[in-house]
């Protein structure tokens, strides 16, 4: 099924060019020419990504991005800011507002499509909802429970997401950066060492029944979930 991009751009020639590029690359495109139009079109089924111009009638793209990231149903939709503004301070403003990437005009169509695909890959959530079990450690995504030999494990929401990712990707080594992309999302301002803090909390939560040893540190590379010593 083609993935959908909501294209928010007030200049019709640019919008038509971008629509052509996106559809040639296999995306379905929904167009909006201003803030109000965009807000009407951000509804179920939600777009897979929003390509958002910085300067728009009725408000800025930064304001819209900030608003989207504050609402439960839209906060996980990745946003790429598209603008002629190239100063570092402007980029920081866009990213701090919740944008997942930033493309400065002029740009090549190939680069834009590559950036869209990269952001979509990073933002794609884990969809496996079946319970997962290793050596008596069981995680149920539906009930949001973790048990160790049928005894409930108290675990924070970030640790739950981290454990879910590990258990659905066992025996593979992930760098801190990859864990940040897959568990926290694409916010580039989250420190790599944040991962270490949550790894320690996760190990502490799993320590009672000796499951902490499955969260393994791979020196110089990152972390791995494994049932092997």
N, C-alpha and C positions, 0 to 999 in steps of 0.2 A: 504494500500500500504506500503510495507517495506520501512524503512528509510535507506538512503545510508550514509556509512562512507567511507571517503577517508583515507586509511591507508598508511602513508608515513614512511617507515622503510627500511633501506638498507640491513639489515641482513636477508637473505632468511629464515632461520629456525624460527626466531622470527616472521617474517611476516606471514609465513604459520600457526604458532600457533595462532597468533592474528586473522587471517582470519577465522580459524576454530571456535574460541570462539565467534566471532561476528556473523557468519552465524548460529551457533547453537542458538544464542539469537535472531534470526529473522531479522538481519540487512543484507542489500546488501552491499558488500564490493568491493571497487575499490582500486587496489594496485598501489603504486608508490615506486620506489627504490632510487630516489634522487630528488634534487630540480627541475631540468629541467623536469623530468618525472612528478612530482607533478604539476608543473605549466601548463603542457600540459593537464592534466586531470581535472584541476579546470575550468570547462566550463559548460555551460548549458546542461542538468539540473544540477544545482550546488549540491554538496553533502550537506547533512543535518548536518554533523559534520566532522572535520578533526582531525584524531589521528596522531600526528606529533612527530617523534623522534627528539631529540635535535641535535645529531651529524649526519650529512649527507654529502655524497660526493657533492661537488659543493657549499657548504655553510652550515650554521647552520639552524636548525628549527626555532630558534629565529628570524633570518633574514627573513625567509619566513612568519612567523606569522606577523611580523611588516609590511611587504609589503602587505599582504592580508588585514590588518586592515586599510590601507591607500586608498584602492580602493572601489568605490561606490558599485560595484556588489558583492564584496566578504567580505566586512567588517562585515556583520552580520552573517557570517558562524562561529559557535562556534568552538574553537580550544582547544584540550587537548594536552599538552606537555607530552611526554613519554620519560623518561630518567633515567640513572643511577645516575645523579647528584642529590644529596639530600641536599646540603648546602642551608641555608636560602637565601644567596645572589643570588644563581642561580635561586631559585624559584622566587625571586623578579624580576630578569631580565626577566624571562619568562612571568610573569604576566604583567609587565610593557610593554612588547612587544605586548600585546593584547591577550595572552592566557587566556582562561576562567577557566581552571583548570590545575592541575599539578599532574601527577602520577609517583611515583618513583619506578624504578625496584629494587628488585623483587616485584611483586604484585600478588594478587590472581585474577583469571579471574572474579570471582563474584564481587569483588570490582570494577574492571575496568568497567564492564558492568553497575553496579549501578551508577558509576560516569558519564558514558556516558548518561544514561537515565536522570539523574538529570540535567546535563547541557542542554540537549535537551529540557527538560520541561521548564527550565528558559528562554531559548533563543527563544522559539516558539513565533512568533509574533501574535498579534491579527489579525484575518483574516476577521472579519465582516466588510464589506464595505457598508452596508446599513446605511442611515442617522438614527440618534438616537435623540429622543426628549423627554424632561421632562419639564413640566410646562412652555412651551414657549422657553426653551433653546434647541437649535438644533445644532448638530454637524454632518457635512458631511465629511466622510473620503476621498471620491473621490476628491471633490473640495478643501479639506483642509480648510473649512470655519466653523466658529462658529457664530451663530446668536442668539440674544435674542429678542424675539417678532419681528422677521424679520429685526432687526437692527444688522449690522455686529459688532462683538466683535473683537477688536485687541488683539491678543494672540500670545505669542512666541511659537516656535516649541516644546520645552520641556513641556510647559504648555498644549499645544494641545495634546501631547501624554499622559500626566497625566490625562487630562479631558476625553480623549477617553477611557482610561483604567477604570476610575471611572464609566463612563456612561454605559460601557459594563459589569460592575460588581457591580450593585447597591446594597445597603443595606447590604454590607459585610464590615467588619472591616479589614484593612490591616496595618500591622506594617510598619515602615520605611524600614526595610530590605526587606520585600516582594515587596514594591513599587519600591525600587531600582532594584531588580531582574527583575521585570516585565516591568518597564518603561525605566530604564537606561541600562539594561543589567546586565551582571554578573561581572563587574569590581569591585573587592573587595576593591579597593583603593578609591572609592567614599565615602565621609563621609555621615553618616546617616542624619546629619543635613542639607545636601543639599536638602532633601525632604522638610524640613520646609520652606526654602527660596522660593522654587517653589510653594508651597501651598499658601504662602502669595501673590505671584505674580498672581496666578490663582484667588484667592479670589478678589484681586483688579480689575482684568479684568472683573470679573462677578458681581461686586458690583452695577453697575448702575441700573440694573433691579432687584436687590435683589436676584440674584441667588447664591450669595456667601454663603448664609446660608446652601446650599445643600452640601457644602464641610465641613464636620463636624469633629471636633476633639473629639476622644474618649479617655478620660483621662487614661493614663497608658497602652493604647493598640495601638493607631495609628490613622488612619483616615478612614472616611466612606463617600460615596456619598449617600445621602438620600433625598427624598422629604418630609419626616416626621420630625416634630420638635422633 
